[in-house]
Each structure stands twice: as structure tokens, then as C-alpha cells.
Amino acid sequence: MKLLVLGIRMDRGGTERALISFLEALDPSQFQVDLLLAQQDGPLMKEIPPHITLLPPMKNGILFTLSRRNAVSVFRKLNFQGKATFFSRHPSLLSDLLRRKPGAGERLFITLMKESCRLFSEEYPGKTYDAALAFSGDRTMFYLCDRVCCPKKIAWLHFDYRYPTRNDEIYAAYFRRCQAVLSVSEACTALLTERFPSLSDRFHTFYNRLPQENIRTMAEAGASFPDPLYSGFRILSVMRICHQKGCDLIPHVLKRLKDAGISARWYLAGDGEQKDVKALRRKADVLGVADRLVLLGGVGNPYPLMKACDLFVLPSRYEGMPITVEEAKLLGVPILCTDYLSAREQLFGGSLGGICRFSVSSLASAIATLLLHPELRNRYRKHLARLAPRQQDVNEELLRLLAHC
């Protein structure tokens, strides 16, 4: 079966690591796979499996990096006719953007995509497929539906549909043009079914694959914490430094732990925009906890850190089904998560780890309880050690899905 997979770029995020794992699992005797990335950059580029054919990047792939912060610079770099009169031709779009109307960002992306991106068959002549999979969320789904011609179109959503606010009318139109829309958790699938009941037959749960043996092997190799002589508690988060992940709460939580007399350092492995990183450092300095927050930057192998930490914490505002939590579960690490959409599904209602509300007080209280009561952490470790890892045959599941599309 000839399969086209659509992605954006190869950062160290959970979606990108999931993409690598998915591609590795595809049997070349069953699938002939082409990978199209909007931009061919990022630290995981070198991990694309050799049996995957990497297509040249899209001519205007920079469009897929469009955000409120960089909209002007991205617009200027796009190459298409009529750029100078774009907003005069779409006055209602400009009005909606200025009023920050829900769905205006999606409308801007879709309109720019239709005007700046050529049809797939024009940019990649002679390429035909039995099916195409938009792996990296809604933007690749928009491109798949509007630019690619193939009999079976599948979108794979890795997020909680509620955040940020989306325009249901726009998404319903695109969901109808897909033969299947995959979600990474039962909770995410249930949410879509509730939001779009007339399209319920299109929604399916398709869990991200976890390369279990590879993670266990990597946990035994590579560098651990940079301060081996430190004797206090080590809290670890592996995530991007951004608003969604709740990084802005960390200095306040550390201040409460410090005031409670708890010696703890919070290590954060992950990249982020310089503006967000500087704001995080500045807040920690103002609150007097700069020595307790250790920003490690992007870490190629975070698993030795996971294995050695006292507590793994994910303080997110919202999530789909974060792969870092699945990795921490595999390594038997005590976990604390905020109560995002799939947290209870991931942690079996709290039997595999702690779940708390998204607030400074709830995080600080839950962390203090877990750090000061080792028997609680040990109980989680024992439950995780008895947990049977989810086994899945990606090829079989994908073939079954395509047969029913």
C-alpha cells in the first residue's frame, strides 16, 4: 500500500517523537511510505527511518509555522501572487483577525494555504497514493483535504480539541472530508463525538506507539543530572517551555516548597521561545528560587533523568495524551499530573500516579505530600512495575482501519 504521511518539522516534541516511532513500526513489505514535511529541519531529522522516502519540502512550508507572534514575518516570506492585495481581497478575514474572533486564525491559515501552496500533484508530479495520513494535527489536515488527491484521507489529532478555542463549523467541514479522524486517547475521541455527534462514525482512538525496548536501553546510557553532589529532592519535567505546559506556575510552586522547608530542585528538559525562557528565569529570580530551577534545554536522551528523579511532574493546562507520561510510566517513575483531559485515563484514575487541579496551591500541596511521604511514591512504583505495557501492532491496526474507510 502506498502511503503519504504529512508532518511539519522534526522538533523534540512528543508529536514528533511519536511520528518517528510510528514510521519505524511500519513494515516496508506492507507499506511504501513517503514523508512530506513542511520544513526539513529539527533535531529528529536524523532519526527518520531509512525505509521512509523523504520528499522535498513544500515551497511555502514556512506557512505551517504561522503564529500570532510571527505572522507578519511569515507573511512576508511567503511567495505567491497577489500578496500585496491579500487583505483587501479578504476584508472580513482581516476584521475577524483584528477582533480576535474564534476561528480567525484557522481561516487565515486555510486562505493563505490555498493561495500560496500549489496542489500536491503540481508540486510533486507523478506521486499517487492509496491513502494519506495528516499526522501533525489540524494544519496538515487542512493541507491534506485541500491540496492532496487520494481515495482515503486520515487525520490524526494529538490534542484536546477544546484548547485553544476552535470554530466547529470549520472543523466539521474538514472532518467530513476525511474517511477517518484519529485521536490519541478515548477521552479525546469521546470529546469529538460529543462535539460532532453526526460525525461519530469517523472518530477512532489510535494510541501513539511507544518504542519500549529502545526507551529502556536509552535510560541506561547518557548523562544524568548535572549536579551529582546535590542531596535534595529532584523534580523533573520534560516539556516545551510555553503557556500550555504551565511553566509559569513552576517558580511559584518552588517558592511554596522553599517556604515549607523542603529542599527540592525542579529540572526542566525542553526548548522554548527565548521570550518564554527569559520570562521564566526572571520570575524565578524575582521569587528567590533561581537556584532551585534548572533549565537543561533540549535533551536528546531524557530517559536517564527520568529514571533518576524522585518525581516526574507534568503541570499542563491542557493536553491530548502526552507521550512523556507514557514514557515515565514505562520507566516506573512516580508521576504527578494536572487534571487534563486524559490524565485519569493515563493514570488509571490515580492508581498509577497523582492527579491534581491546575493551580499553584494544588501543585505545591501534591508535590510536598509525595516528596515527604516516600511510601506513596513507592506504592506508585509497585503499581507501575506490575503494569503490562500496551502492546499494539501498528501495521495490523492501520490496515484494519484503512479497510473500513
N, C-alpha and C positions, 0 to 999 in steps of 0.2 A: 504494500500500500504506500502510495506517495503522499507524504505528509509535509505541510508547510507549518512551521512554528514561528510565531511573531513575538518578539521581545523589544525592549527599549535600549538598555545598555547593561553592562555586566558589573554593577557595583557589588559590595559585600552584603547587601541586604538579604533578608530572609527569602523574598520572592526570587531573587537571582540565584541564591544557593539551591532553592527548590527547583529552579529551572535546570541547573546543572545536573542535579540528581535525577530528574525526570528524563533528561536526554541520555544520561548514562544507562538508564534502565531499558531504553528502547532497543529491542532486538533488531540488528541490521538485516537479519534474514526475513523479518516480517514487515519492517518499516524502512522506506527510503526517505530520509528526513533532510529537508532544507531548513536552515535557520536564518530568518531575516531580522536583523537588529536595526533600530532607528539610528543608533550610533555605535560604532565598533570601538568602544573604549571601556575602561573599568578593570579592576584587578582580577576579575574572574574570567577575563577573555582567554587566558592561557589554559583554563580548565575545561573549555568546550571539548567534548569527546572527539577523537579523530574520525569516527564513523559518521559524524554530522557534517553536512556540506554548508559552509557559511557563505551566504550570498553577499554581494557588495551592499554597503549601507544605502539607505534611501537618500536621494538627492537632497531633500529638505528634512532630513531626520532630526535636525535641531528643534523642529516644531514640537517634538514629543517631550522636550524639557521645559516647555512653556509653564510659567507660574506667574503669580501676581507680582513677585519681586523682579522678575527678569523679562516681563512681557515686551517692553519697549526694545530691549537689545535683541531678543529673539526675532521680533517682527522685522527689524532692520536687516537681519542676516538672512531672512527667507528670500528666495529668488523666484518670483513669479510676476506675471504681467498684471498691471492694474493695482500694484501695491499702493501707489500714491493716492488712489481714489477709493481704497478699500472701504473705509468707514463711511464715506459719502454714499457708497452703494448699499451700505447696511446700517442706516441710521437707527433703526430700532435696536440693533445689537449694541451699538455704542451707548444708547440711552440705558439699556439694561445693565451694561458693564459699569457705568458711572453710578447707577443706583444700587449696584451690587445685588441685583436680583438673582435668586436661586436659579441655577441652570445657565446663567450667562457665560460662565467660564467654559462649560461644555459646548455651548453654541459657538463661542469664539473659536475653540479648537476645531470643531467639526467644519465650520465655514472656511477657516484657514486651510484645513487639510484638503478640502475639496478643491480649493483654488491653487494650492501650492504643490500638492502631491499628485503626480501622474498616476493613472491606473497601473496596477501591478503588471498587467500584461504588456503595457507600453514600456515601463522601466526595466522589466525583466522578460523580454520576449522569449517565447518558446517554453516557458515554465507553466506546466499544468499539474494539478494535484487532485487526489481523490478526496482529501479533506484538509482543512486548515484550522489551526488552533491559536487563538489570541491568548497568549499566556500571561502577559503583563498588564492585566486589568482593563479598564474601560477604554483607554485611548487606543490600545491595539485592537479592541473590539470595534471601535468606530472605523478604523482603517480597514479591518477585515471585511466589514459589511459594505462599505462604500467603494473600496478600491480593488478588492480581490474577487475574482470569479472562480468559484469551485462549488461542487454539489453539496458538500457538508461543511458547515461553519460552526465552530465551537468556541465559546468564550469561557475563560477560566478566571473567576473573580477571587482575589485573595484578601478581601477587605470586608469590613462591616458596612453594608450599603447605606446606613443612616448617616455616616460621617465621611466627609463634610456633607452638608445638605445638597441633595441632588434633585433634579427635575424629573419626576416619574414619567411624564409624557415623553420626554426624550428617550429615556432608557427603555420604556416599554416598546417603543418603535424599533429599537435596535435588538432587543431580546427576541422580538417576533421574527427577525431576520436570521436568527441563529437556530440551528436544529437542536442545540443543547447549550445550557448555561451552567457551568460547574461552580460549586462553592467548596471551600476548604474545610467546612465543618457542618454538622447537622443544624447547629444554631443559625448559621448564615443562610442555609437553604430554607429553613423554616421562616426566617425573616423575609426572604424574597417571595416565598409562597404566600405569606400573609399580605405582602405589599402588592403583589400582582397575581391574584388568585386565578385569573383567566389564563395565565401562562404557566400554571403549576406543573404541567406535564414536561416542560422544558428544563426544570431545575433539578439538578442532581448533586449529591455530595461526592466529591472526588478528593480524597486526602492527599496532601503532599507526601512524597516518598522520603523516607529517612535512610541515608546510607549508614546503617548501624555499625557494621564492622569497621568501616573507614573512620567513623567518629571515635570508636573505642581505641583504635590504633593511634589516631592523632592525639588523643588525650594522654597517651604515654610518651609523647615526643613534643619537643618545642619548649619555649620558655614559659615559666610560671610568673608569679608576681615579682615586680622589680625591687621589692623591699623585703628580702628573706628574713631579716632580723626583727621585723615588726611582730609583736606578740598579741596584738588586739584582734578583734573580730574583723573578718574580711567579707564585705558585701559586694556582690558582682552584678552588673547589668551589661548585657551585650545587646546594643541597640543603637540606632541612629540618634544623634543629638538634635531633637526637634520638638515642637509643641505636642505632637501626637503622643510621643512616648512619655510625656510627663516629666521630662528632665528638670523643668523649672521648679518642681517640688523638692528635688533632692537636697539642695542646700538647707532648706527649712527643716527637713527631716533630720539631717545631720546635726543641726543646731539643737533640736529637741533631745537627740541622743546624747549630745555633749552635756547639755544641762542636767540630764538624768545620770551623769557619771558613767556612761557606757563608752568604753574605748572601742571605736569602730572606724574603719576606713571604707569608703564606697568607691569601688573601681568601675570605671565606665569604659568599655571597649566598643568603640564605634566612631564613625566620622560624623561630620555635620557642617553646615554652612558656618563660615567664620563669625558671622554676626551672632549666631546662636551659641557658638562655643565661647565667644568673648562675654556674652551676657551671663552665661552660666558661671564662668570664672569670677566675674565681677560680683555676682550675687553671693557666691561662696566667700569671697574676700570681705564683703560688707558684713556678713553674718559671723565672721571669725571662724570659719570652718574650712578655709582653703587648704589646710594641711590634711584634712580628712577626705577630700575629694581628689581622686587620682584619675586624670583623663589619659587613657592609654592610646587614643587614636584608633585608626583602623588596625585590627589584628587579624592576620591571615589564619591563625590557628588559635581560637579562643578556648579550646577544649581542656588544655591543662589548667587554665584559670578556673573553668567551671568545676573541674574535679577537685581543686584545692580550696575552693571558697567555703565559707561557713554557711552562706545563704545566697541564693540566686533570687534577684528581685526584678520584676517587670512592672513598672509603675505607670502603665499606659492609660491614656484617656479612652482610647478605643482601639480595637484590633479585629482581625478576621480570625485566624488561628495561628498565632506566632510560632514559627518553627524553632526559635531559641528555647521556648518552654519544652517542646518535644525533645530537644537535644539534652536539656538539663534533666528531664525525666529519665532518658536513656542512661545517663551517667550517674543516676541515683543521688542527685543533689537536692537538698532541702530547698523548696521553692515558695515564694510569696508573690502573688499576682493581685492586681486590682481586678475588680469585678467587671471585666469587659465581656463582650457578647458570648464568647465561647470558653471563658475561664472555667466554669463549672463542668463543662463537657471535657475539657483537657485534664482537669484535676479530680475528676470523678466526684464532683460535689464537695470537694475539700478533703477527701481522704488521702490524696497524694500530695497535698501542699496547701498552704494557707491562701485564703482569698479575703481581701478587704475592700472597703469603699475607696474611691478615688478622692483622697483628701490628705493633707499633711498630718492631721491628728490620727487618722486611721492607719496610715502607713507607719508612722513613728511608733504607735502603740503595738502594732502587729510585729514589727521588726524587733522592738525591745523584748516582747514576750518570747519570740523564737530564739533570740540570742541568749537570753538569760535562763532559758529552760532547755538544756540540751536534750532532755528526754523527749521533747516534742519533735525536735529535728531528727532524732534517732528513729522515732516512730515513722516519720515520713520516709526515711531511708529504707526501713524494713519493708514498708508497703511498696516502694518503688522497686526494691530488689526482687519482689515476688511478682511484679507486673510482667505479663507476657507482652513483648513488643508487637505492635500491629504488623502483621505480615500481609503483603499485597503483591500481586503480580501485575505490574503496570501494563504490560503488553496485553494480558488477558482482559483486564478491566477496560482498557481503551478499545480493543477490538469489539468487546461486548457492547460498549456504548455506541460505537460507530454503526454497528449492525442494527441498532434500534433507532437510529436517527432518521 
